[in-house]
Amino acid sequence: MKHEPICTYDEAVEVIREVGILPLAKLIPNHPSLDVITPSEQWHTDDDNDPWRWRVRFPSDGSAAYGKFLKKKSVLVSADLVSALRALIGSEQSVEERYEGGQLSREAKELYAIIAANPGIETRSLRAEAGMKAQDKKKDFDRGLLELQSTMDIVISGVTEGRDETGERKGGWRNTSFETLGDWMRGIGLAEEQLTRDEAQAKLEERLFSVCTPEAVKAFRKALGL
């Protein structure tokens, strides 16, 4: 699958709708990624055509869910495929049940509770609330967030401007914000589909695999455990 280089946010939205799942960086063979289909000189310019800024516009306007959902890497998932992907990589058990069953770390459980109680909480505040501000706690913090993203319990919902202790903005400092998947879906008015694993697989095969090369389909199947 090949795409002409794109230069605008609206073009990127159309690509996500077309391909279904768009990694931020190259991840799936013979499948587009945001960094490949956009000019390198547009990145990190901090203007409207900076794809690094687009990555958090997609979840903000409801075009796509964003998070480290596949192979511990950041991907954008078209809104119409969110429920299907969640049915495949998520769990029918609650966070608490998975923790009690030894399937989820204590850090992930605690982070989820804080995010659920504070939709849109940004990284700095989340670390403080969880008691993980110390440098030696950063790995546990990052691992907990990755656990929750890999099962789509949480999503990256945007960024917030950094502020100092007086509330004044600090230029150049932005923090990632998180929400539970349910809160994000409700916020953009996206109804959750209750799909069985077989139904979710069928939807992905019809919607996603129909536009993928054989190499990409094989890689997606492996990543999704199909």
C-alpha positions as CSV (number, residue, x, y, z in Angstrom):
1,M,0.0,0.0,0.0
2,K,1.4,3.3,-1.1
3,H,0.3,6.9,-0.4
4,E,1.3,10.2,-1.9
5,P,3.0,12.5,0.7
6,I,0.4,14.4,2.7
7,C,0.9,17.9,4.1
8,T,-2.3,18.8,6.0
9,Y,-4.2,17.5,9.0
10,D,-7.4,16.9,7.0
11,E,-5.4,14.7,4.6
12,A,-4.1,12.7,7.5
13,V,-7.7,12.2,8.8
14,E,-8.7,10.8,5.4
15,V,-5.7,8.4,5.5
16,I,-6.7,7.1,8.9
17,R,-10.3,6.5,7.7
18,E,-8.9,4.7,4.7
19,V,-6.4,2.4,6.4
20,G,-8.1,1.9,9.7
21,I,-5.0,1.7,11.8
22,L,-2.1,4.1,11.3
23,P,1.1,3.7,13.3
24,L,2.9,6.8,14.3
25,A,6.2,5.4,13.1
26,K,6.9,2.5,10.8
27,L,5.6,-0.7,12.5
28,I,3.8,-2.9,10.0
29,P,5.5,-4.1,6.7
30,N,4.0,-2.5,3.6
31,H,1.6,-0.4,5.6
32,P,1.7,3.4,6.0
33,S,2.8,5.2,9.1
34,L,2.4,8.9,9.9
35,D,6.1,9.6,9.8
36,V,6.5,8.0,6.4
37,I,3.6,9.7,4.6
38,T,4.4,13.2,5.8
39,P,7.4,15.4,4.8
40,S,10.2,15.1,7.4
41,E,10.7,18.9,7.3
42,Q,7.2,19.4,8.7
43,W,7.9,17.6,12.0
44,H,8.6,19.5,15.2
45,T,8.0,22.9,13.7
46,D,5.2,23.5,16.2
47,D,2.9,25.0,13.6
48,D,-0.5,23.8,12.3
49,N,1.2,21.4,9.8
50,D,3.4,19.7,12.3
51,P,2.4,16.0,12.4
52,W,3.7,15.8,16.0
53,R,0.9,18.1,17.0
54,W,-1.6,16.2,14.9
55,R,-1.2,13.1,16.9
56,V,-3.2,14.6,19.8
57,R,-5.7,16.4,17.6
58,F,-7.0,13.1,16.3
59,P,-8.3,11.9,19.7
60,S,-9.4,15.4,20.6
61,D,-11.8,15.7,17.7
62,G,-12.8,12.1,17.7
63,S,-11.1,11.1,14.4
64,A,-9.1,8.3,16.1
65,A,-8.1,6.8,19.3
66,Y,-4.4,7.2,20.2
67,G,-2.1,5.1,22.4
68,K,0.5,2.4,22.6
69,F,-2.0,-0.3,21.6
70,L,0.2,-2.6,19.4
71,K,3.6,-4.1,20.0
72,K,4.2,-1.4,22.7
73,K,4.2,1.3,19.9
74,S,1.9,4.3,19.3
75,V,-0.9,3.9,16.8
76,L,-3.9,5.8,15.7
77,V,-7.1,3.8,15.4
78,S,-10.0,5.0,13.2
79,A,-13.1,5.6,15.4
80,D,-15.2,3.0,13.7
81,L,-12.6,0.3,14.6
82,V,-12.1,1.1,18.2
83,S,-14.7,-1.3,19.6
84,A,-13.4,-4.1,17.4
85,L,-9.8,-3.6,18.4
86,R,-10.7,-3.4,22.1
87,A,-12.6,-6.7,21.8
88,L,-9.5,-8.3,20.5
89,I,-6.7,-6.9,22.6
90,G,-8.7,-6.0,25.7
91,S,-10.1,-8.1,28.5
92,E,-13.7,-8.9,29.6
93,Q,-12.4,-8.8,33.2
94,S,-12.2,-5.5,35.1
95,V,-8.9,-4.0,36.1
96,E,-9.5,-5.1,39.7
97,E,-10.2,-8.7,38.7
98,R,-7.1,-8.8,36.6
99,Y,-5.0,-7.4,39.4
100,E,-6.4,-10.0,41.8
101,G,-5.7,-12.7,39.3
102,G,-2.0,-11.6,38.9
103,Q,-2.5,-10.4,35.4
104,L,-2.0,-6.7,36.1
105,S,0.6,-4.9,38.2
106,R,-0.2,-2.9,41.3
107,E,1.1,0.2,39.6
108,A,-1.3,-0.2,36.6
109,K,-4.3,-0.8,39.0
110,E,-3.5,2.4,40.9
111,L,-2.9,4.5,37.8
112,Y,-6.2,3.3,36.3
113,A,-8.1,4.3,39.4
114,I,-6.6,7.8,39.4
115,I,-7.2,8.3,35.6
116,A,-10.8,7.0,36.0
117,A,-11.4,9.5,38.8
118,N,-9.7,12.4,36.9
119,P,-10.4,12.2,33.2
120,G,-7.8,14.1,31.2
121,I,-5.2,14.1,33.9
122,E,-1.8,14.9,32.6
123,T,1.4,13.0,33.2
124,R,3.0,15.3,35.8
125,S,-0.2,15.3,38.0
126,L,-0.7,11.6,37.5
127,R,2.8,10.8,38.7
128,A,2.3,13.0,41.8
129,E,-1.1,11.5,42.6
130,A,0.4,8.0,42.3
131,G,3.4,8.8,44.5
132,M,5.7,8.1,41.6
133,K,7.5,11.5,41.1
134,A,10.8,10.1,42.2
135,Q,13.2,9.2,39.4
136,D,13.5,5.6,40.6
137,K,9.7,5.2,40.2
138,K,9.6,6.3,36.5
139,K,10.1,2.8,35.1
140,D,7.2,1.5,37.2
141,F,5.1,4.5,36.1
142,D,5.8,4.0,32.4
143,R,5.3,0.2,32.7
144,G,1.9,0.7,34.3
145,L,0.8,3.1,31.6
146,L,2.0,0.7,28.9
147,E,0.1,-2.2,30.5
148,L,-3.2,-0.2,30.5
149,Q,-2.7,1.1,26.9
150,S,-1.9,-2.4,25.6
151,T,-5.3,-3.6,26.6
152,M,-7.0,-0.3,25.6
153,D,-8.1,0.4,29.2
154,I,-6.8,3.9,28.7
155,V,-6.0,6.2,25.8
156,I,-4.0,9.3,25.2
157,S,-6.6,12.0,25.0
158,G,-4.5,15.1,24.3
159,V,-1.8,17.4,25.8
160,T,-1.9,20.2,28.4
161,E,0.3,23.2,28.6
162,G,2.8,23.1,31.3
163,R,2.4,25.6,34.1
164,D,4.6,26.6,37.0
165,E,3.5,26.7,40.7
166,T,1.8,30.1,40.2
167,G,-0.3,28.8,37.3
168,E,1.6,30.6,34.6
169,R,2.3,28.8,31.3
170,K,5.8,27.5,30.8
171,G,6.7,27.7,27.1
172,G,7.7,24.5,25.3
173,W,6.5,22.2,28.0
174,R,3.4,20.1,27.3
175,N,2.2,17.0,29.2
176,T,0.4,14.0,27.8
177,S,-3.2,13.6,29.1
178,F,-5.0,10.3,29.7
179,E,-8.5,9.1,29.9
180,T,-10.2,5.7,30.2
181,L,-11.3,4.4,26.9
182,G,-15.0,4.6,28.1
183,D,-14.6,8.3,29.1
184,W,-13.0,9.1,25.8
185,M,-15.7,7.4,23.8
186,R,-18.4,9.1,25.7
187,G,-16.7,12.5,25.3
188,I,-16.7,12.3,21.6
189,G,-20.2,10.7,21.4
190,L,-18.9,7.3,20.1
191,A,-21.2,4.4,21.1
192,E,-19.4,1.3,22.3
193,E,-20.2,-1.8,20.3
194,Q,-20.5,-5.0,22.3
195,L,-18.7,-7.5,20.1
196,T,-17.6,-11.0,20.6
197,R,-14.0,-11.9,19.7
198,D,-15.3,-13.6,16.5
199,E,-17.4,-10.6,15.6
200,A,-14.5,-8.2,16.2
201,Q,-12.2,-10.4,14.1
202,A,-14.8,-10.5,11.2
203,K,-15.1,-6.7,11.4
204,L,-11.4,-6.2,11.2
205,E,-11.0,-8.6,8.3
206,E,-13.7,-6.8,6.4
207,R,-12.7,-3.3,7.2
208,L,-8.9,-3.4,7.8
209,F,-7.6,-6.4,6.1
210,S,-9.4,-5.5,2.9
211,V,-7.1,-2.6,2.3
212,C,-3.9,-4.2,3.5
213,T,-1.2,-6.0,1.5
214,P,-0.7,-9.7,2.3
215,E,2.5,-8.8,4.2
216,A,0.6,-6.2,6.4
217,V,-2.3,-8.6,7.0
218,K,0.2,-11.3,8.3
219,A,1.9,-8.7,10.6
220,F,-1.4,-7.5,11.9
221,R,-2.6,-11.0,12.6
222,K,0.5,-11.8,14.5
223,A,0.3,-8.5,16.5
224,L,-3.4,-9.2,17.4
225,G,-2.9,-12.9,18.1
226,L,-5.2,-14.0,15.3
